[in-house]
């Protein structure tokens, strides 16, 4: 059985081997004179719902780099941006890191996600007291989304019954669609489930989530980061400008 030191050694050497493999692939692309690739590290919900639209428009630009989109949790995205292994990282905001700069992509509203036929779906707006004693799916406390909700519910003396926890907000939204319980979602995470019977309702008082692009301050490259950030903002705005589903006044 490996000791903790052995596991630590394995993690470090694996990271080195992965780095060498990336260098080998880069050399192969250079030999073949393939276009340069820009690495984008993203949390899953933005890779799934935002990046397809961004990539389509980005690749329509003559001479644009190919995009290599990789998914990580927020900590992994930050690590890739800080170590300059990604041109840009897309994530929920976390603690500020002095060497990283950021750009606000979007602030979508937090919406209540309910399965089809749920009694609370009859309400136009769901309030904290409505969640008391209800089966509930927790979302990411590590990335701060659930922490915002926890604080609000505690202030109101409300205790839902947390039957599951799923830091991946799209996963939690899928669980709500399947009838596991109520959760909080947003316009990005809810999109794939609207055709599957997911019910969304406004929540008051209003709560917003936040998504940002981050990059290393001293990073120099040929990648047109300014144009890419502009596309991120435009595509996110287009999603938040879509007609909201019945029972939701607005998405942002």
VEXKE-713170 format. One line per field, with one value per residue (C-alpha): x, y, z; residue in three letters; residue number from 1. Coordinates in Angstrom, 2 decimals, decimal comma. Example, Ala and Ser with C-alpha at 12.3 -4.5 7.8 and 13.67 -1.06 7.14 Angstrom:
REM VEXKE-713170
xx = [12,30:13,67]
yy = [-4,50:-1,06]
zz = [7,80:7,14]
residu = [Ala:Ser]
num = [1:2]
This chain:
REM VEXKE-713170
xx = [0,00:1,46:2,21:1,17:4,69:4,47:1,12:2,57:5,54:3,17:1,12:4,21:5,79:2,48:2,26:5,77:4,95:1,74:3,78:6,28:3,45:2,06:5,50:5,74:2,33:3,35:6,52:4,48:2,11:5,06:6,64:3,33:2,95:-0,48:-2,15:-1,38:-3,86:-5,14:-5,94:-9,13:-9,74:-13,38:-15,79:-18,20:-21,34:-19,61:-17,80:-21,17:-23,40:-21,22:-18,11:-19,89:-21,30:-18,03:-16,02:-18,31:-17,88:-14,18:-13,33:-15,21:-12,45:-9,68:-6,42:-7,98:-6,19:-7,71:-9,23:-8,40:-11,14:-10,48:-12,82:-11,81:-13,41:-12,84:-9,63:-8,25:-9,16:-7,37:-4,31:-4,07:-4,42:-1,92:0,66:0,11:-1,01:-4,19:-4,62:-7,90:-9,83:-13,62:-14,94:-17,02:-15,25:-13,11:-10,48:-8,46:-4,96:-2,62:-1,04:-4,40:-6,58:-10,28:-13,15:-16,83:-18,62:-22,13:-24,22:-27,24:-30,06:-30,37:-33,63:-35,46:-35,41:-38,37:-39,50:-42,67:-45,76:-44,06:-46,56:-44,37:-44,63:-48,07:-46,37:-45,26:-42,32:-40,64:-39,44:-37,08:-39,91:-41,29:-38,14:-38,46:-38,60:-38,41:-36,05:-33,15:-30,02:-27,02:-24,75:-21,11:-20,01:-16,39:-17,10:-19,39:-22,77:-24,37:-22,70:-24,71:-27,92:-26,96:-26,43:-29,78:-31,69:-29,99:-30,94:-34,56:-34,43:-35,23:-33,99:-34,58:-33,74:-30,54:-30,98:-28,01:-25,10:-23,81:-21,18:-21,67:-24,62:-25,72:-25,75:-27,86:-30,26:-30,53:-31,33:-34,08:-35,52:-35,54:-37,51:-34,73:-35,47:-35,38:-32,17:-30,90:-29,76:-29,22:-29,82:-26,70:-27,19:-30,97:-30,91:-30,36:-33,22:-36,03:-37,23:-37,17:-39,80:-37,70:-39,76:-38,11:-39,47:-38,26:-36,74:-37,01:-35,00:-32,96:-29,66:-27,13:-24,28:-21,17:-18,90:-15,51:-12,66:-9,20:-5,66:-2,10:-1,15:2,33:1,39:2,48:1,33:-0,08:-3,55:-6,01:-7,39:-9,29:-11,29:-11,92:-13,18:-15,47:-16,95:-17,47:-19,42:-21,51:-22,43:-23,26:-25,47:-27,26:-28,06:-29,30:-31,43:-33,34:-37,04:-37,32:-39,46:-42,92:-42,75:-39,47:-39,46:-35,85:-32,61:-30,19]
yy = [0,00:3,39:5,80:9,47:10,35:7,83:9,24:12,76:11,60:9,93:13,13:15,22:12,79:12,32:16,10:16,11:13,29:15,05:18,19:16,24:14,70:18,18:19,32:16,28:17,05:20,69:19,61:17,32:20,17:22,47:19,86:19,49:23,31:23,01:26,21:27,18:26,06:28,29:26,37:27,44:25,96:26,07:24,85:22,34:24,51:27,20:24,65:23,07:26,09:29,12:27,85:26,20:29,59:31,38:28,76:28,97:32,73:32,64:30,12:32,18:34,80:34,41:33,27:32,47:29,90:26,50:26,17:23,38:23,48:21,48:21,21:21,48:22,52:26,16:25,29:23,46:26,33:28,78:26,53:26,28:30,05:30,83:28,39:29,81:26,45:28,13:31,36:32,00:30,30:30,44:29,95:31,10:33,82:32,67:34,31:36,93:35,96:38,94:37,53:36,91:39,41:38,87:39,91:39,67:37,39:37,34:37,62:35,35:35,22:32,20:30,39:27,61:24,35:22,01:18,72:18,63:18,47:19,80:21,60:24,73:25,11:26,68:29,70:32,60:33,36:31,05:32,51:31,09:29,92:27,78:25,63:24,68:20,87:20,35:17,76:19,84:19,31:21,35:22,92:23,99:25,28:25,15:27,67:29,78:29,33:27,25:29,36:32,38:30,34:28,84:32,28:33,55:30,49:30,64:34,30:33,31:30,30:27,97:24,36:22,36:18,64:18,22:14,82:15,20:17,48:17,99:20,71:20,49:22,85:21,09:17,80:19,29:20,70:17,27:15,76:18,32:17,45:13,77:14,55:14,16:17,52:21,28:23,09:26,44:26,88:29,63:30,33:28,45:25,28:25,09:25,29:21,56:20,50:22,85:20,41:17,54:18,93:21,16:23,88:27,18:29,78:33,18:33,35:36,31:37,96:38,05:36,15:36,28:33,99:35,25:33,93:35,40:34,89:34,89:34,96:35,43:39,10:38,71:36,25:37,32:35,51:36,03:35,07:37,96:37,85:41,12:39,79:36,51:38,27:40,42:37,28:35,71:38,74:38,96:35,27:35,28:38,34:36,59:33,62:35,87:37,82:34,72:34,65:33,26:30,16:30,48:31,50:33,43:37,20:37,50:35,54:38,24]
zz = [0,00:-0,95:1,89:1,82:0,68:-2,15:-3,27:-3,19:-5,27:-7,74:-8,14:-8,82:-11,30:-13,11:-13,52:-15,02:-17,45:-18,53:-19,14:-21,27:-23,30:-23,99:-25,18:-27,47:-28,97:-29,45:-31,28:-33,53:-34,40:-35,14:-37,43:-39,27:-39,35:-37,76:-36,47:-32,90:-30,22:-27,43:-24,23:-22,46:-19,00:-17,96:-15,33:-16,93:-17,10:-19,18:-21,34:-22,10:-22,62:-23,37:-25,14:-28,13:-29,16:-28,48:-30,41:-33,46:-33,72:-32,83:-35,54:-38,14:-37,76:-40,36:-38,78:-35,39:-33,26:-32,71:-29,27:-26,83:-24,19:-21,03:-18,04:-14,39:-11,13:-10,10:-8,25:-11,27:-13,59:-11,30:-11,11:-14,91:-15,33:-12,56:-13,96:-17,48:-18,85:-20,12:-22,01:-20,20:-17,39:-17,01:-13,49:-10,54:-8,57:-5,68:-3,53:-5,38:-6,47:-6,97:-10,14:-11,86:-13,66:-14,28:-16,51:-15,56:-18,02:-16,53:-13,37:-13,88:-11,35:-9,08:-9,92:-8,11:-10,07:-9,50:-11,02:-13,07:-10,83:-7,68:-5,38:-5,21:-8,98:-8,38:-6,78:-8,94:-6,64:-4,15:-0,86:1,77:4,06:1,21:1,30:4,96:5,29:1,53:-0,01:-1,27:-3,42:-2,29:-4,90:-4,62:-1,24:-2,37:-5,13:-2,97:-4,68:-1,93:0,75:-0,43:-0,18:3,20:4,70:3,43:4,70:8,09:8,48:7,82:10,17:7,28:7,16:3,97:4,11:2,13:0,49:-1,85:-2,62:-6,15:-6,61:-10,38:-10,88:-14,09:-12,18:-9,39:-11,99:-13,59:-10,18:-9,68:-13,10:-12,08:-8,90:-6,32:-4,75:-5,20:-6,06:-7,27:-10,85:-13,39:-17,08:-18,20:-16,15:-16,78:-20,59:-21,34:-19,03:-20,07:-22,73:-20,20:-17,85:-15,56:-13,88:-12,99:-10,60:-9,44:-5,98:-3,63:-2,24:-5,44:-5,45:-8,28:-9,25:-11,00:-13,72:-14,60:-17,04:-15,46:-16,83:-15,64:-15,50:-16,99:-19,71:-23,18:-26,30:-29,76:-28,52:-28,96:-25,43:-25,81:-28,77:-26,96:-23,82:-25,93:-27,52:-24,09:-22,93:-26,10:-26,14:-22,42:-22,91:-25,78:-23,54:-20,73:-23,22:-24,32:-23,56:-20,02:-19,45:-17,93:-14,29:-14,61:-15,04:-16,22:-16,41:-15,31]
residu = [Unk:Unk:Unk:Unk:Unk:Unk:Unk:Unk:Unk:Unk:Unk:Unk:Unk:Unk:Unk:Unk:Unk:Unk:Unk:Unk:Unk:Unk:Unk:Unk:Unk:Unk:Unk:Unk:Unk:Unk:Unk:Unk:Unk:Unk:Unk:Unk:Unk:Unk:Unk:Unk:Unk:Unk:Unk:Unk:Unk:Unk:Unk:Unk:Unk:Unk:Unk:Unk:Unk:Unk:Unk:Unk:Unk:Unk:Unk:Unk:Unk:Unk:Unk:Unk:Unk:Unk:Unk:Unk:Unk:Unk:Unk:Unk:Unk:Unk:Unk:Unk:Unk:Unk:Unk:Unk:Unk:Unk:Unk:Unk:Unk:Unk:Unk:Unk:Unk:Unk:Unk:Unk:Unk:Unk:Unk:Unk:Unk:Unk:Unk:Unk:Unk:Unk:Unk:Unk:Unk:Unk:Unk:Unk:Unk:Unk:Unk:Unk:Unk:Unk:Unk:Unk:Unk:Unk:Unk:Unk:Unk:Unk:Unk:Unk:Unk:Unk:Unk:Unk:Unk:Unk:Unk:Unk:Unk:Unk:Unk:Unk:Unk:Unk:Unk:Unk:Unk:Unk:Unk:Unk:Unk:Unk:Unk:Unk:Unk:Unk:Unk:Unk:Unk:Unk:Unk:Unk:Unk:Unk:Unk:Unk:Unk:Unk:Unk:Unk:Unk:Unk:Unk:Unk:Unk:Unk:Unk:Unk:Unk:Unk:Unk:Unk:Unk:Unk:Unk:Unk:Unk:Unk:Unk:Unk:Unk:Unk:Unk:Unk:Unk:Unk:Unk:Unk:Unk:Unk:Unk:Unk:Unk:Unk:Unk:Unk:Unk:Unk:Unk:Unk:Unk:Unk:Unk:Unk:Unk:Unk:Unk:Unk:Unk:Unk:Unk:Unk:Unk:Unk:Unk:Unk:Unk:Unk:Unk:Unk:Unk:Unk:Unk:Unk:Unk:Unk:Unk:Unk:Unk:Unk:Unk:Unk:Unk:Unk:Unk:Unk:Unk:Unk:Unk:Unk:Unk:Unk:Unk:Unk:Unk:Unk:Unk:Unk]
num = [1:2:3:4:5:6:7:8:9:10:11:12:13:14:15:16:17:18:19:20:21:22:23:24:25:26:27:28:29:30:31:32:33:34:35:36:37:38:39:40:41:42:43:44:45:46:47:48:49:50:51:52:53:54:55:56:57:58:59:60:61:62:63:64:65:66:67:68:69:70:71:72:73:74:75:76:77:78:79:80:81:82:83:84:85:86:87:88:89:90:91:92:93:94:95:96:97:98:99:100:101:102:103:104:105:106:107:108:109:110:111:112:113:114:115:116:117:118:119:120:121:122:123:124:125:126:127:128:129:130:131:132:133:134:135:136:137:138:139:140:141:142:143:144:145:146:147:148:149:150:151:152:153:154:155:156:157:158:159:160:161:162:163:164:165:166:167:168:169:170:171:172:173:174:175:176:177:178:179:180:181:182:183:184:185:186:187:188:189:190:191:192:193:194:195:196:197:198:199:200:201:202:203:204:205:206:207:208:209:210:211:212:213:214:215:216:217:218:219:220:221:222:223:224:225:226:227:228:229:230:231:232:233:234:235:236:237:238:239:240:241:242:243:244:245:246:247:248:249:250:251:252]
